[in-house]
Amino acid sequence: MRKTAETQGDEHAALCRQAWDTLIPARASYLADVSPHYDDVLHEVAQRTEHAGSLGKTDIAALVVWKRLSAQTRWVTALMSLPESHVRAVTERAVTAVRDTTLTRSEAARTGRGIIWELPGFRTGDALASAVLTAAAPQRMAVYDRRVQYALDALGLPLTPAPGRYGRYLQLLDDLLHHGGAHADGWTPRDIDTALYWTGRPDPPPSR
């Protein structure tokens, strides 16, 4: 028997509520085990972006290091070869988009992601793009990477790699916040992404 949209919605809501049984202890473990200074780079880039309204090549390079991505790739050379003014013009448009409160969070994410796509290094994958957009709007956006994907898969919350994934990811985080009830009080999308990141990490090796 085919499931109705209402039945699928009920099942999704139930999975979102159930996910909080994992998210809450994962977030606590993340805060206990990860240095409070680990995100200093993200915070500093976010502060510069707050004042400048855009990100430059130095800001993007800092986020590459923060995300522990490889800089030995062809796109890095292509990005570094662009004029700083061009990079800032593109990122300024993306910053404006993700800060636009007339758009829903997922719409803003989708629009910002589409804009940042214009730069080398942002045309495949969402890890670096999500870091840039989160630095642009830390209270609205969230970071995505493969560990987050592993966690979502484990929780039964589907997120396919089809185009528009980042916008769908932010919609999923909104769904989690909406269905979290009192559990979600005080949580931001960034809090959820750190909990998902911690949930999706590889199992630690057994102690000897």
Secondary structure as UniProt FT lines:
FT   HELIX           5..33
FT   TURN            36..39
FT   HELIX           40..52
FT   HELIX           57..66
FT   TURN            67..68
FT   HELIX           74..80
FT   HELIX           84..98
FT   TURN            101..102
FT   HELIX           105..116
FT   TURN            117..118
FT   TURN            120..121
FT   HELIX           127..136
FT   TURN            138..140
FT   HELIX           146..154
FT   TURN            155..156
FT   TURN            163..164
FT   HELIX           165..179
FT   HELIX           181..184
FT   TURN            185..186
FT   HELIX           189..199
//
